[in-house]
Amino acid sequence: RLGIHHEGHFPVRAMLCGATATFSHDFIMTPMDVVKQRMQLGCYRSMVDCFVTVVRSEGIASFFRSVPTTVLMNIPYGAMFVAVNESMKEALGLSSSAVPHAASHTHVAGHHVHQHHFDSDHHHHHHRHHDHQRHPQHRHDHSAAASASPPPQAP
């Protein structure tokens, strides 16, 4: 069920997505961390003062000096996190590939239930219709006439 070639389950692609997201995150956040750490030293009046002073004295590359180390530390975690998350959703039947795309009919505790599951590709929404013959309290009239007409008045 969790094999690499299982239809709808792509752990290698999930790993690549996790690695790409981690790289993007680290490439943006590392320069911000440099500014934050420099600000914590208390030698700058503002973030802008910190940024301008560091660029003038050390160059723009100083903000990215630790990116290779940060990325090499974080990419394995990000890749595995996303792959394991997707695999666990598949194993637990929570992934979009594990949810049927068509309406299904099931019996829950002896009651007929008609279900539509959410399908992100076709924007279907969850619908659950109970057997109205057995449970009149669950009856809903969704017709336009029912919603447009006021309830009948007693004479």
C-alpha positions as CSV (number, residue, x, y, z in Angstrom):
1,R,0.0,0.0,0.0
2,L,2.8,2.4,0.7
3,G,5.1,1.3,-2.1
4,I,6.8,3.9,-4.3
5,H,4.9,2.8,-7.3
6,H,1.5,2.7,-5.6
7,E,-1.1,4.7,-7.7
8,G,-1.6,8.1,-6.1
9,H,1.3,7.8,-3.7
10,F,4.5,9.5,-4.6
11,P,6.9,9.7,-1.6
12,V,9.9,10.7,-3.8
13,R,8.0,13.6,-5.2
14,A,6.9,14.5,-1.7
15,M,10.5,14.5,-0.6
16,L,11.5,16.8,-3.5
17,C,8.6,19.2,-2.5
18,G,9.8,19.2,1.1
19,A,13.4,19.8,0.0
20,T,12.4,22.6,-2.3
21,A,10.2,24.2,0.4
22,T,13.0,24.0,2.9
23,F,15.5,25.5,0.5
24,S,13.1,28.4,-0.3
25,H,12.4,29.0,3.4
26,D,16.1,28.9,4.4
27,F,17.2,31.2,1.5
28,I,14.7,33.8,2.7
29,M,15.0,33.4,6.5
30,T,18.8,33.1,6.8
31,P,19.4,36.8,5.9
32,M,16.6,37.8,8.3
33,D,18.3,35.7,11.0
34,V,21.6,37.5,10.4
35,V,19.8,40.9,11.0
36,K,18.0,39.5,14.1
37,Q,21.2,38.2,15.6
38,R,23.1,41.5,14.9
39,M,20.2,43.5,16.4
40,Q,20.4,41.4,19.5
41,L,24.0,42.6,20.0
42,G,22.5,46.1,20.6
43,C,24.9,47.9,18.2
44,Y,22.3,49.3,15.7
45,R,19.5,51.8,16.0
46,S,17.0,49.9,13.7
47,M,16.8,47.0,11.3
48,V,17.4,49.3,8.4
49,D,20.5,50.7,10.1
50,C,21.7,47.2,10.7
51,F,21.1,46.1,7.1
52,V,22.8,49.2,5.6
53,T,25.8,49.0,8.0
54,V,26.4,45.3,7.3
55,V,26.1,45.8,3.6
56,R,28.6,48.7,3.6
57,S,31.1,47.0,5.9
58,E,30.8,43.3,4.9
59,G,28.9,43.2,1.6
60,I,25.6,41.6,0.7
61,A,27.1,38.2,0.7
62,S,27.5,38.3,4.5
63,F,23.7,37.7,4.8
64,F,24.0,34.5,2.8
65,R,27.3,33.1,4.2
66,S,25.5,30.5,6.4
67,V,22.9,29.4,3.8
68,P,24.9,26.3,2.6
69,T,25.2,25.0,6.2
70,T,21.7,25.9,7.1
71,V,20.3,24.2,3.9
72,L,22.4,21.1,4.4
73,M,21.2,20.7,7.9
74,N,17.5,21.4,7.2
75,I,16.8,19.8,3.8
76,P,17.0,16.1,5.0
77,Y,14.5,17.0,7.8
78,G,12.1,18.9,5.4
79,A,12.2,16.2,2.8
80,M,11.5,13.4,5.2
81,F,8.9,15.4,7.1
82,V,6.8,15.9,3.9
83,A,7.3,12.3,2.6
84,V,6.4,10.7,6.0
85,N,3.4,13.1,6.4
86,E,2.1,12.1,2.9
87,S,2.7,8.4,3.5
88,M,0.9,8.5,6.9
89,K,-2.1,10.2,5.3
90,E,-2.1,7.5,2.7
91,A,-1.8,4.7,5.3
92,L,-4.6,6.2,7.4
93,G,-6.9,6.8,4.4
94,L,-6.7,10.6,4.7
95,S,-5.0,11.5,1.4
96,S,-7.0,12.8,-1.6
97,S,-6.0,9.7,-3.5
98,A,-7.5,7.5,-0.8
99,V,-10.9,9.3,-0.8
100,P,-13.3,8.1,-3.5
101,H,-14.0,10.8,-6.1
102,A,-17.6,9.6,-6.8
103,A,-20.5,9.5,-4.4
104,S,-20.5,6.4,-2.2
105,H,-23.4,4.7,-0.5
106,T,-22.7,3.1,2.9
107,H,-24.7,1.8,5.8
108,V,-23.8,3.3,9.2
109,A,-25.4,1.6,12.2
110,G,-28.2,0.2,10.0
111,H,-29.0,3.6,8.3
112,H,-28.5,4.3,4.6
113,V,-26.1,7.2,4.2
114,H,-25.3,8.9,0.9
115,Q,-21.9,10.7,0.9
116,H,-20.0,13.0,-1.4
117,H,-16.4,13.4,-0.5
118,F,-14.4,16.6,-1.1
119,D,-12.4,16.4,-4.3
120,S,-10.0,19.2,-4.6
121,D,-9.7,18.7,-8.4
122,H,-13.4,19.2,-9.0
123,H,-14.3,21.3,-5.9
124,H,-17.0,19.0,-4.7
125,H,-18.2,19.5,-1.1
126,H,-19.1,17.1,1.6
127,H,-22.8,16.1,1.6
128,R,-24.4,13.6,3.8
129,H,-28.0,12.7,3.3
130,H,-29.7,10.5,5.9
131,D,-32.5,8.2,5.1
132,H,-35.5,10.6,5.5
133,Q,-38.0,7.7,5.6
134,R,-36.5,6.4,8.8
135,H,-35.5,9.7,10.4
136,P,-38.0,12.4,9.5
137,Q,-36.3,14.8,12.0
138,H,-33.4,14.9,9.5
139,R,-35.6,15.9,6.6
140,H,-34.5,19.1,4.8
141,D,-36.4,20.7,2.0
142,H,-33.8,22.5,-0.2
143,S,-36.2,23.5,-2.9
144,A,-36.4,27.2,-4.0
145,A,-40.1,27.2,-3.2
146,A,-39.5,26.1,0.4
147,S,-36.9,28.7,1.0
148,A,-38.8,31.6,-0.7
149,S,-42.3,31.0,0.8
150,P,-43.0,32.0,4.4
151,P,-44.5,29.3,6.7
152,P,-48.3,29.1,6.6
153,Q,-50.2,31.3,9.1
154,A,-52.9,29.9,11.3
155,P,-56.4,31.6,10.7
